[in-house]
Amino acid sequence: MGCTKNENATIAKKGSNGLDFNPWDAMEPRAPGKTPREMKNGAPVKTQDVAPEGVYRPDYNILTPHMRSPEYVQMSTAAAITLGLAQGRMYRCSCTRCLNLLLTYPEGCRANCAYCGLARHREAERDYADRNFIRVDWPAVPMDVIVDKVASDGENSPFHRMCISMITHPRSDEDTVAVLKAWTARIDPEAIPVSILSNPTTMGRADVKRLKDLGADIFTVALDAATPELFDRTRGKGVQSPHKWSKYWEVLEDARDIFGPDKFGVHLIAGMGETEHEMLSVVQRVVDMGGHNHMFSFFPEEGSLMDHLPATPRDQWRRVQLGRYLIDYRGARVDQMRFDQAGRVTHFGLPAAELEDVIQDGAAFRTSGCPGKVAEDISACDRPYGDSPPSDIASYPFAPDKKDIKKIRKQLGIPNRLV
């Protein structure tokens, strides 16, 4: 069983028109089509009402069972392999140290984010539990099966962290609470901390506090887009989706107040049309608030409204990936960096020797996310190949070796351009 999808998609060494970045005018999503009434809101799944039987592996050739959270949740392919619920192996790494759990309903996510495989516009194409997300299938598993398996491992659990990923659905807030309670009733959150990947659109300050009070350790907001204009184009009115930039920042500020420093943060996707300066300015804003940043490279997710667009060129990606790490962990500031007229990083604002040490260490180029048990700057949520195929790795789910660092240096243009 493979762990990645859309393996044949082109990873451009250069972006549109041979540029080494993805400009705004080249990254326009398709407009969502109209969904037939009989396919809306999970109608086929609810009408068929097939009872689920244990673990469901996405299968486009059978009737999708009627599964709902909190009884059922979906998990990443890597997590399913790690938990022993799916067969497979991961290229150069041992799957994942984070148990990513995704709420699931026949109606699916009611948002329509342009880059996402779970988006509402896919209703006519594929039932929700069968849709790909960050390049892989997500098996649906009874929550009690998950808790039993993890609890039985005790201190030998391979997981350093569990994350509940919310979606835009009327039941999402209450069911996140139910999943969190089911987990903490059997598993000590001190042993395996819990993160919340939130849905700010349906949440208020009381919802954020409730999750903290019930044992959640870190609260994150998938801002994804780096500017209000890009957010609206890919997550708001531009694609008939309900999310608002201001609401996301409002809930992030609530999380800052309630969870405290280093216990909140944002997800960002680089290469959707923003400049490097715009992206790193958001990173700086979050750090100045006391939070952390998890950054991923744009990949044209199969079935999304942006699946026809170029992936983030590697040179753009390495520049912002390195800049993010320096701001998050090495005290660098965006206002000390230099940028050209296209907003590209031309200098990172650090002495050459210090920059060299960071690059050679390699941690800056690993998947960024909530920390595990290794080090503050090594994520438990390694999301193997969630933003690239193994043939051209964007976020390394393992420590890059000498050959990897040599390739990264070439992508950065080191030493002639950036030191």
Kinemage of the C-alpha trace (Angstrom):
@kinemage 1
@onewidth
@group {chain A} dominant
@subgroup {mainchain}
@vectorlist {calphas} color= white
{ca met a 1} P 0.000 0.000 0.000
{ca gly a 2} L 1.468 3.342 -0.998
{ca cys a 3} L 1.522 6.390 1.225
{ca thr a 4} L 1.322 9.164 -1.336
{ca lys a 5} L -1.047 10.251 -4.078
{ca asn a 6} L -0.694 12.270 -7.276
{ca glu a 7} L 2.896 11.087 -7.574
{ca asn a 8} L 3.029 12.086 -11.233
{ca ala a 9} L 2.191 15.737 -10.606
{ca thr a 10} L 4.860 18.111 -11.837
{ca ile a 11} L 7.076 19.760 -9.247
{ca ala a 12} L 8.324 22.798 -11.093
{ca lys a 13} L 11.929 23.797 -10.557
{ca lys a 14} L 10.678 27.164 -11.744
{ca gly a 15} L 7.191 28.578 -11.426
{ca ser a 16} L 5.038 30.359 -13.975
{ca asn a 17} L 6.942 31.853 -16.933
{ca gly a 18} L 10.221 30.472 -15.623
{ca leu a 19} L 10.157 32.526 -12.421
{ca asp a 20} L 11.648 31.203 -9.193
{ca phe a 21} L 8.466 32.066 -7.282
{ca asn a 22} L 4.698 31.769 -7.778
{ca pro a 23} L 3.316 35.281 -8.456
{ca trp a 24} L -0.189 36.435 -7.598
{ca asp a 25} L -1.464 36.652 -11.155
{ca ala a 26} L -0.432 33.075 -11.980
{ca met a 27} L -2.173 31.422 -8.993
{ca glu a 28} L -5.870 32.033 -9.692
{ca pro a 29} L -8.082 29.113 -8.537
{ca arg a 30} L -10.824 27.745 -10.761
{ca ala a 31} L -14.332 28.857 -9.892
{ca pro a 32} L -16.286 26.128 -8.079
{ca gly a 33} L -18.984 24.454 -10.145
{ca lys a 34} L -22.608 23.956 -9.193
{ca thr a 35} L -23.417 20.798 -7.241
{ca pro a 36} L -26.606 18.902 -8.184
{ca arg a 37} L -29.191 19.008 -5.400
{ca glu a 38} L -29.220 15.221 -5.021
{ca met a 39} L -25.472 15.241 -4.243
{ca lys a 40} L -25.446 18.015 -1.640
{ca asn a 41} L -24.779 17.586 2.078
{ca gly a 42} L -23.786 13.936 1.805
{ca ala a 43} L -27.219 12.950 0.495
{ca pro a 44} L -26.067 9.719 -1.239
{ca val a 45} L -24.372 8.423 1.922
{ca lys a 46} L -27.325 9.329 4.150
{ca thr a 47} L -29.846 7.847 1.712
{ca gln a 48} L -27.941 4.580 1.357
{ca asp a 49} L -27.320 4.525 5.140
{ca val a 50} L -24.841 1.649 5.006
{ca ala a 51} L -23.773 0.682 8.530
{ca pro a 52} L -20.000 0.915 9.082
{ca glu a 53} L -18.104 -2.185 10.166
{ca gly a 54} L -14.841 -1.400 11.899
{ca val a 55} L -12.076 0.384 10.003
{ca tyr a 56} L -13.100 1.897 6.659
{ca arg a 57} L -10.405 2.352 4.037
{ca pro a 58} L -11.379 4.790 1.293
{ca asp a 59} L -12.690 2.861 -1.694
{ca tyr a 60} L -14.252 4.666 -4.648
{ca asn a 61} L -15.925 1.480 -5.923
{ca ile a 62} L -18.197 0.641 -2.974
{ca leu a 63} L -20.965 2.396 -1.090
{ca thr a 64} L -19.474 4.673 1.536
{ca pro a 65} L -20.790 3.829 5.023
{ca his a 66} L -22.675 6.360 7.125
{ca met a 67} L -19.971 7.424 9.612
{ca arg a 68} L -20.032 10.370 11.999
{ca ser a 69} L -17.848 11.888 14.671
{ca pro a 70} L -17.376 11.519 17.548
{ca glu a 71} L -17.933 7.748 17.110
{ca tyr a 72} L -15.740 7.756 13.998
{ca val a 73} L -12.747 9.875 13.066
{ca gln a 74} L -10.407 9.729 10.111
{ca met a 75} L -6.644 9.444 10.400
{ca ser a 76} L -3.764 9.991 8.027
{ca thr a 77} L -2.362 7.023 6.146
{ca ala a 78} L 0.920 7.430 8.021
{ca ala a 79} L -0.903 7.328 11.367
{ca ala a 80} L -2.893 4.250 10.291
{ca ile a 81} L 0.336 2.452 9.367
{ca thr a 82} L 1.957 3.448 12.657
{ca leu a 83} L -1.096 2.239 14.579
{ca gly a 84} L -1.102 -1.085 12.705
{ca leu a 85} L -4.433 -0.451 10.964
{ca ala a 86} L -2.986 -0.303 7.449
{ca gln a 87} L -0.124 -1.974 5.621
{ca gly a 88} L 2.679 0.024 4.088
{ca arg a 89} L 6.005 1.676 4.655
{ca met a 90} L 7.296 5.196 4.347
{ca tyr a 91} L 10.296 6.224 2.262
{ca arg a 92} L 13.319 6.861 4.502
{ca cys a 93} L 11.299 7.322 7.687
{ca ser a 94} L 9.200 5.377 10.190
{ca cys a 95} L 5.827 6.907 9.302
{ca thr a 96} L 4.806 9.477 11.918
{ca arg a 97} L 5.052 10.410 15.591
{ca cys a 98} L 1.782 12.343 15.576
{ca leu a 99} L -1.657 10.748 15.578
{ca asn a 100} L -3.653 13.124 13.362
{ca leu a 101} L -7.401 12.660 13.841
{ca leu a 102} L -9.869 14.362 11.502
{ca leu a 103} L -13.545 14.827 12.298
{ca thr a 104} L -15.817 13.220 9.733
{ca tyr a 105} L -19.449 13.482 8.629
{ca pro a 106} L -21.368 12.490 5.485
{ca glu a 107} L -22.003 16.211 4.902
{ca gly a 108} L -18.272 16.789 5.015
{ca cys a 109} L -16.555 20.124 5.469
{ca arg a 110} L -18.883 22.986 4.546
{ca ala a 111} L -16.005 25.252 3.570
{ca asn a 112} L -14.638 25.413 0.052
{ca cys a 113} L -10.921 26.205 0.376
{ca ala a 114} L -9.413 26.265 -3.093
{ca tyr a 115} L -6.307 24.189 -2.316
{ca cys a 116} L -7.995 21.503 -0.208
{ca gly a 117} L -9.049 18.018 -1.267
{ca leu a 118} L -11.799 18.001 1.385
{ca ala a 119} L -13.549 21.061 -0.053
{ca arg a 120} L -17.314 21.260 -0.480
{ca his a 121} L -17.173 21.597 -4.269
{ca arg a 122} L -16.185 17.910 -4.504
{ca glu a 123} L -19.624 16.717 -3.365
{ca ala a 124} L -20.621 15.700 -6.893
{ca glu a 125} L -17.340 13.872 -7.436
{ca arg a 126} L -16.575 11.891 -4.307
{ca asp a 127} L -18.121 11.095 -0.920
{ca tyr a 128} L -16.430 12.912 1.936
{ca ala a 129} L -14.795 9.891 3.609
{ca asp a 130} L -13.216 8.949 0.260
{ca arg a 131} L -11.536 12.294 -0.448
{ca asn a 132} L -7.780 12.711 -0.375
{ca phe a 133} L -6.231 15.296 1.930
{ca ile a 134} L -2.588 16.466 1.927
{ca arg a 135} L -1.897 13.906 -0.786
{ca val a 136} L -3.118 10.746 0.962
{ca asp a 137} L -6.227 8.774 1.834
{ca trp a 138} L -7.581 9.041 5.384
{ca pro a 139} L -9.061 5.779 6.748
{ca ala a 140} L -12.058 6.161 9.063
{ca val a 141} L -11.697 4.382 12.404
{ca pro a 142} L -13.954 4.007 15.453
{ca met a 143} L -12.686 6.304 18.182
{ca asp a 144} L -12.886 3.543 20.782
{ca val a 145} L -10.598 1.333 18.652
{ca ile a 146} L -8.023 4.128 18.513
{ca val a 147} L -8.131 4.767 22.243
{ca asp a 148} L -7.894 1.046 23.025
{ca lys a 149} L -4.841 0.591 20.819
{ca val a 150} L -2.970 3.639 22.091
{ca ala a 151} L -3.848 2.961 25.731
{ca ser a 152} L -2.647 -0.653 25.441
{ca asp a 153} L 0.791 0.537 24.295
{ca gly a 154} L 1.251 2.623 27.430
{ca glu a 155} L 4.712 4.177 27.673
{ca asn a 156} L 5.770 2.315 24.519
{ca ser a 157} L 3.445 4.297 22.268
{ca pro a 158} L 5.199 5.487 19.085
{ca phe a 159} L 3.194 8.713 19.233
{ca his a 160} L 4.637 11.876 20.746
{ca arg a 161} L 1.429 13.850 20.244
{ca met a 162} L -2.217 13.589 19.165
{ca cys a 163} L -3.947 16.267 17.094
{ca ile a 164} L -7.698 16.756 16.607
{ca ser a 165} L -8.337 18.446 13.267
{ca met a 166} L -11.665 20.244 13.159
{ca ile a 167} L -13.642 20.938 9.990
{ca thr a 168} L -16.365 23.463 9.172
{ca his a 169} L -19.501 21.654 10.294
{ca pro a 170} L -22.315 22.503 12.758
{ca arg a 171} L -21.259 19.636 15.056
{ca ser a 172} L -17.524 20.283 14.918
{ca asp a 173} L -17.162 22.167 18.210
{ca glu a 174} L -19.136 19.746 20.365
{ca asp a 175} L -17.638 16.671 18.731
{ca thr a 176} L -14.108 17.962 19.222
{ca val a 177} L -14.892 18.154 22.915
{ca ala a 178} L -16.268 14.595 22.847
{ca val a 179} L -13.160 13.238 21.088
{ca leu a 180} L -10.891 15.063 23.535
{ca lys a 181} L -12.805 13.658 26.517
{ca ala a 182} L -12.686 10.132 25.093
{ca trp a 183} L -8.920 10.458 24.745
{ca thr a 184} L -8.109 11.961 28.147
{ca ala a 185} L -10.392 9.466 29.929
{ca arg a 186} L -7.928 6.705 29.018
{ca ile a 187} L -4.672 8.417 28.025
{ca asp a 188} L -2.746 10.874 30.165
{ca pro a 189} L -2.287 14.109 28.175
{ca glu a 190} L 1.001 14.579 30.011
{ca ala a 191} L 2.257 11.400 28.336
{ca ile a 192} L 0.826 12.159 24.879
{ca pro a 193} L -0.074 15.852 24.625
{ca val a 194} L -3.048 16.959 22.538
{ca ser a 195} L -3.080 19.690 19.901
{ca ile a 196} L -6.171 21.281 18.378
{ca leu a 197} L -6.160 22.281 14.718
{ca ser a 198} L -9.136 24.576 15.034
{ca asn a 199} L -11.984 25.882 12.925
{ca pro a 200} L -12.202 29.541 14.000
{ca thr a 201} L -15.274 30.186 11.823
{ca thr a 202} L -17.538 28.343 14.269
{ca met a 203} L -15.676 29.159 17.502
{ca gly a 204} L -15.751 31.794 20.207
{ca arg a 205} L -13.498 32.541 23.158
{ca ala a 206} L -15.483 30.186 25.419
{ca asp a 207} L -14.881 27.303 23.011
{ca val a 208} L -11.137 27.927 23.089
{ca lys a 209} L -11.090 28.025 26.890
{ca arg a 210} L -13.157 24.858 27.154
{ca leu a 211} L -10.604 22.903 25.129
{ca lys a 212} L -7.770 24.206 27.295
{ca asp a 213} L -9.655 23.298 30.464
{ca leu a 214} L -10.232 19.759 29.148
{ca gly a 215} L -6.540 19.125 28.649
{ca ala a 216} L -5.551 20.393 25.207
{ca asp a 217} L -1.894 21.471 25.184
{ca ile a 218} L -1.535 23.536 21.987
{ca phe a 219} L -4.097 25.414 19.895
{ca thr a 220} L -3.403 26.176 16.240
{ca val a 221} L -5.204 28.109 13.525
{ca ala a 222} L -4.838 27.076 9.882
{ca leu a 223} L -4.517 30.589 8.535
{ca asp a 224} L -2.797 29.119 5.452
{ca ala a 225} L -2.966 32.313 3.344
{ca ala a 226} L -0.487 35.096 4.129
{ca thr a 227} L -2.577 38.156 3.192
{ca pro a 228} L -6.240 39.188 3.546
{ca glu a 229} L -6.582 39.303 -0.245
{ca leu a 230} L -5.155 35.827 -0.714
{ca phe a 231} L -7.262 34.509 2.156
{ca asp a 232} L -10.427 35.835 0.524
{ca arg a 233} L -9.438 34.467 -2.878
{ca thr a 234} L -8.722 30.939 -1.621
{ca arg a 235} L -10.791 30.585 1.584
{ca gly a 236} L -13.543 33.219 1.527
{ca lys a 237} L -15.960 34.860 -0.863
{ca gly a 238} L -13.699 34.191 -3.839
{ca val a 239} L -14.563 30.491 -3.693
{ca gln a 240} L -17.998 30.702 -2.035
{ca ser a 241} L -16.542 29.762 1.349
{ca pro a 242} L -17.474 31.146 4.801
{ca his a 243} L -14.084 31.909 6.328
{ca lys a 244} L -12.979 35.453 7.224
{ca trp a 245} L -9.460 36.736 7.834
{ca ser a 246} L -10.547 38.889 10.789
{ca lys a 247} L -12.280 35.996 12.538
{ca tyr a 248} L -9.189 33.803 12.286
{ca trp a 249} L -7.025 36.469 13.934
{ca glu a 250} L -9.667 37.065 16.597
{ca val a 251} L -9.616 33.400 17.629
{ca leu a 252} L -5.817 33.309 17.436
{ca glu a 253} L -5.699 36.216 19.892
{ca asp a 254} L -8.092 34.301 22.170
{ca ala a 255} L -5.721 31.326 22.005
{ca arg a 256} L -2.788 33.567 22.898
{ca asp a 257} L -4.605 34.797 25.999
{ca ile a 258} L -5.866 31.363 27.070
{ca phe a 259} L -3.102 28.910 26.112
{ca gly a 260} L -0.180 31.271 26.680
{ca pro a 261} L 3.223 31.782 25.012
{ca asp a 262} L 4.529 28.995 22.759
{ca lys a 263} L 1.235 27.127 23.123
{ca phe a 264} L -0.540 28.573 20.102
{ca gly a 265} L 0.312 29.122 16.479
{ca val a 266} L -0.675 29.146 12.835
{ca his a 267} L -0.366 26.984 9.747
{ca leu a 268} L 0.825 28.724 6.592
{ca ile a 269} L 1.088 27.524 2.989
{ca ala a 270} L 3.848 29.138 0.937
{ca gly a 271} L 3.657 29.711 -2.788
{ca met a 272} L -0.036 30.464 -3.371
{ca gly a 273} L 0.593 33.954 -4.747
{ca glu a 274} L 2.006 35.911 -1.812
{ca thr a 275} L 5.487 37.432 -1.821
{ca glu a 276} L 8.215 36.084 0.421
{ca his a 277} L 8.180 39.364 2.338
{ca glu a 278} L 4.438 39.030 2.948
{ca met a 279} L 4.833 35.454 4.174
{ca leu a 280} L 7.694 36.206 6.543
{ca ser a 281} L 5.898 39.315 7.826
{ca val a 282} L 3.039 37.090 9.001
{ca val a 283} L 5.571 34.738 10.611
{ca gln a 284} L 7.031 37.720 12.462
{ca arg a 285} L 3.588 38.921 13.559
{ca val a 286} L 2.822 35.526 15.095
{ca val a 287} L 6.193 35.324 16.853
{ca asp a 288} L 5.719 38.840 18.232
{ca met a 289} L 2.408 37.621 19.678
{ca gly a 290} L 4.270 34.789 21.430
{ca gly a 291} L 3.222 32.033 19.033
{ca his a 292} L 4.858 29.666 16.578
{ca asn a 293} L 4.529 28.980 12.852
{ca his a 294} L 4.021 25.756 10.925
{ca met a 295} L 4.782 26.291 7.249
{ca phe a 296} L 4.102 24.008 4.305
{ca ser a 297} L 4.834 24.230 0.610
{ca phe a 298} L 1.891 24.558 -1.782
{ca phe a 299} L 1.228 21.351 -3.688
{ca pro a 300} L -1.571 21.064 -6.283
{ca glu a 301} L -3.869 18.685 -4.416
{ca glu a 302} L -5.659 16.298 -6.740
{ca gly a 303} L -9.329 17.307 -7.107
{ca ser a 304} L -8.877 20.785 -5.634
{ca leu a 305} L -9.646 24.090 -7.355
{ca met a 306} L -5.894 24.689 -7.598
{ca asp a 307} L -4.783 21.296 -8.899
{ca his a 308} L -3.862 22.837 -12.274
{ca leu a 309} L -1.381 25.308 -10.794
{ca pro a 310} L 2.377 24.913 -10.264
{ca ala a 311} L 3.753 23.682 -6.963
{ca thr a 312} L 5.953 26.126 -5.106
{ca pro a 313} L 9.347 26.362 -6.832
{ca arg a 314} L 11.978 24.876 -4.559
{ca asp a 315} L 14.115 28.021 -4.432
{ca gln a 316} L 11.166 30.130 -3.204
{ca trp a 317} L 10.254 27.418 -0.735
{ca arg a 318} L 13.751 27.065 0.711
{ca arg a 319} L 14.059 30.819 1.207
{ca val a 320} L 10.829 31.164 3.199
{ca gln a 321} L 11.354 27.846 4.967
{ca leu a 322} L 14.750 29.026 6.196
{ca gly a 323} L 13.412 32.491 7.024
{ca arg a 324} L 10.587 31.010 9.080
{ca tyr a 325} L 12.968 28.887 11.094
{ca leu a 326} L 15.311 31.798 11.776
{ca ile a 327} L 12.451 33.980 13.018
{ca asp a 328} L 10.871 31.219 15.091
{ca tyr a 329} L 14.025 29.803 16.688
{ca arg a 330} L 17.101 31.971 16.089
{ca gly a 331} L 15.923 35.450 17.003
{ca ala a 332} L 16.071 36.802 13.457
{ca arg a 333} L 13.598 39.506 12.434
{ca val a 334} L 11.956 40.229 9.119
{ca asp a 335} L 12.840 43.910 9.422
{ca gln a 336} L 16.537 42.946 9.522
{ca met a 337} L 16.271 40.862 6.347
{ca arg a 338} L 16.567 42.262 2.859
{ca phe a 339} L 14.190 41.712 -0.052
{ca asp a 340} L 14.258 42.594 -3.745
{ca gln a 341} L 11.541 44.395 -5.726
{ca ala a 342} L 9.624 41.119 -6.186
{ca gly a 343} L 9.640 40.557 -2.414
{ca arg a 344} L 12.209 37.748 -2.559
{ca val a 345} L 14.686 37.271 0.287
{ca thr a 346} L 18.161 38.433 -0.682
{ca his a 347} L 19.713 38.455 2.804
{ca phe a 348} L 18.574 36.797 6.036
{ca gly a 349} L 19.992 39.413 8.384
{ca leu a 350} L 22.441 37.063 10.104
{ca pro a 351} L 26.233 36.771 9.947
{ca ala a 352} L 27.350 34.321 7.267
{ca ala a 353} L 28.892 31.896 9.775
{ca glu a 354} L 25.695 31.712 11.847
{ca leu a 355} L 23.583 31.159 8.742
{ca glu a 356} L 25.977 28.456 7.587
{ca asp a 357} L 25.595 26.584 10.883
{ca val a 358} L 21.807 26.635 10.601
{ca ile a 359} L 21.834 25.351 7.036
{ca gln a 360} L 24.295 22.566 7.792
{ca asp a 361} L 22.302 21.491 10.844
{ca gly a 362} L 19.283 20.802 8.603
{ca ala a 363} L 16.509 21.245 11.181
{ca ala a 364} L 15.219 24.311 9.339
{ca phe a 365} L 14.203 22.123 6.401
{ca arg a 366} L 12.246 19.511 8.360
{ca thr a 367} L 8.464 19.511 8.614
{ca ser a 368} L 7.367 22.266 10.973
{ca gly a 369} L 4.617 21.646 13.488
{ca cys a 370} L 3.837 21.105 17.141
{ca pro a 371} L 6.869 19.835 19.080
{ca gly a 372} L 7.344 16.260 20.189
{ca lys a 373} L 9.804 14.698 22.609
{ca val a 374} L 13.017 15.189 20.623
{ca ala a 375} L 13.625 18.954 20.648
{ca glu a 376} L 11.696 22.204 20.604
{ca asp a 377} L 12.418 22.725 16.914
{ca ile a 378} L 11.720 19.118 15.824
{ca ser a 379} L 8.036 18.546 15.154
{ca ala a 380} L 6.113 15.498 16.288
{ca cys a 381} L 3.765 16.205 13.409
{ca asp a 382} L 6.157 15.216 10.639
{ca arg a 383} L 3.382 14.714 8.001
{ca pro a 384} L 5.526 12.562 5.717
{ca tyr a 385} L 5.313 13.838 2.140
{ca gly a 386} L 2.191 15.863 2.834
{ca asp a 387} L 3.457 18.727 0.661
{ca ser a 388} L 5.595 16.916 -1.913
{ca pro a 389} L 6.412 13.508 -3.379
{ca pro a 390} L 9.488 11.687 -2.047
{ca ser a 391} L 11.178 12.296 -5.399
{ca asp a 392} L 11.494 16.040 -4.656
{ca ile a 393} L 11.113 16.560 -0.920
{ca ala a 394} L 9.822 19.898 0.307
{ca ser a 395} L 9.488 19.295 4.058
{ca tyr a 396} L 11.858 16.583 5.269
{ca pro a 397} L 10.126 14.166 7.691
{ca phe a 398} L 13.566 13.048 8.871
{ca ala a 399} L 16.944 14.673 9.489
{ca pro a 400} L 18.459 15.608 6.106
{ca asp a 401} L 21.758 13.853 5.422
{ca lys a 402} L 24.828 15.321 3.674
{ca lys a 403} L 23.426 14.583 0.236
{ca asp a 404} L 20.136 16.260 1.162
{ca ile a 405} L 21.933 19.341 2.511
{ca lys a 406} L 23.929 19.605 -0.689
{ca lys a 407} L 20.681 19.623 -2.677
{ca ile a 408} L 19.135 22.200 -0.328
{ca arg a 409} L 22.161 24.466 -0.700
{ca lys a 410} L 21.825 24.296 -4.475
{ca gln a 411} L 18.133 25.188 -4.212
{ca leu a 412} L 19.003 28.138 -1.981
{ca gly a 413} L 21.751 29.372 -4.274
{ca ile a 414} L 24.331 29.151 -1.496
{ca pro a 415} L 27.016 30.490 -1.311
{ca asn a 416} L 26.924 33.003 -4.137
{ca arg a 417} L 23.486 34.518 -3.666
{ca leu a 418} L 22.292 34.577 -0.099
{ca val a 419} L 25.252 34.542 2.275
